[in-house]
């Protein structure tokens, strides 16, 4: 059975901000990046635990996972009952991780 993928408002806002930033350099690349991001997110409906556990798991006190798309880390939570994947954050790879000094 597949999982339902939900993109939480903060993650959607971060993805949109990344799109706007990339579009300033290249509108075509921004569209390709954003479409690829959505494809990657929604592919988590099957085998959502295929990506590694994120370091933020310790700080968030739950097992969250991550994958990289371009320069961005996508942090998500897998729930088995009900079968849901919650996309929590879309963070630039250069940003500090949660729990690190300054975050």
C-alpha positions in Angstrom: 0.0 0.0 0.0 1.3 3.5 -0.8 1.7 6.4 1.5 -0.1 9.7 1.0 2.4 12.6 0.5 1.6 15.9 2.3 3.7 19.0 1.8 3.4 21.1 4.9 3.0 24.9 4.5 6.5 25.7 5.7 8.1 23.3 3.2 5.9 24.7 0.4 6.9 28.2 1.3 10.6 27.2 1.4 10.3 25.5 -2.0 8.6 28.5 -3.5 11.3 30.8 -2.1 14.0 28.6 -3.6 12.2 28.6 -7.0 12.1 32.4 -6.9 15.8 32.6 -6.0 16.8 30.2 -8.8 14.5 31.9 -11.3 16.5 35.2 -10.9 19.4 33.4 -12.4 17.6 31.2 -14.9 13.8 30.9 -15.2 14.1 27.7 -17.3 16.3 26.0 -14.6 13.9 27.1 -11.9 11.0 25.4 -13.6 13.0 22.2 -14.2 14.3 22.3 -10.6 10.8 22.8 -9.1 9.2 20.1 -11.3 11.9 17.7 -10.4 11.4 18.6 -6.7 7.7 17.8 -6.9 8.4 14.5 -8.7 10.9 13.5 -6.1 8.6 14.4 -3.2 5.6 12.6 -4.6 7.8 9.5 -5.4 8.0 9.0 -1.6 4.5 7.5 -1.8 6.4 4.2 -2.4 9.3 3.1 -0.3 9.5 6.3 1.7 12.2 4.9 4.0 14.7 4.5 1.2 16.5 7.7 2.2 18.8 8.0 5.2 17.8 9.3 8.6 18.5 13.0 8.9 20.8 14.4 11.7 17.8 16.6 12.8 16.2 13.4 14.2 18.1 13.9 17.4 16.9 17.5 17.7 13.3 16.9 16.7 13.1 13.8 18.9 11.6 11.8 16.0 13.0 9.8 13.2 13.0 12.1 10.1 14.6 11.3 6.8 16.2 13.4 4.1 17.1 13.4 0.5 19.0 15.9 -1.6 17.6 17.7 -4.7 20.1 20.0 -6.3 21.5 22.2 -3.5 18.5 21.5 -1.2 17.9 19.0 1.5 14.3 17.8 1.8 13.5 16.7 5.3 10.4 14.5 5.8 8.6 12.3 8.3 7.2 8.9 7.6 4.1 7.7 9.5 3.0 4.1 9.1 -0.5 4.5 10.8 -2.0 6.2 8.8 0.4 5.8 5.8 1.5 9.4 5.4 4.7 11.1 4.4 4.9 14.7 5.7 7.4 17.0 3.9 8.6 19.2 6.7 11.3 21.4 5.3 13.1 22.3 2.1 16.5 23.7 3.2 19.5 24.9 1.3 22.4 22.6 1.9 24.6 25.4 3.2 22.2 26.2 6.1 23.0 24.8 9.5 21.1 21.8 10.7 18.5 22.2 13.4 20.1 22.2 16.8 23.4 23.6 15.5 24.7 26.9 16.8 22.7 29.7 15.3 19.7 27.7 14.1 
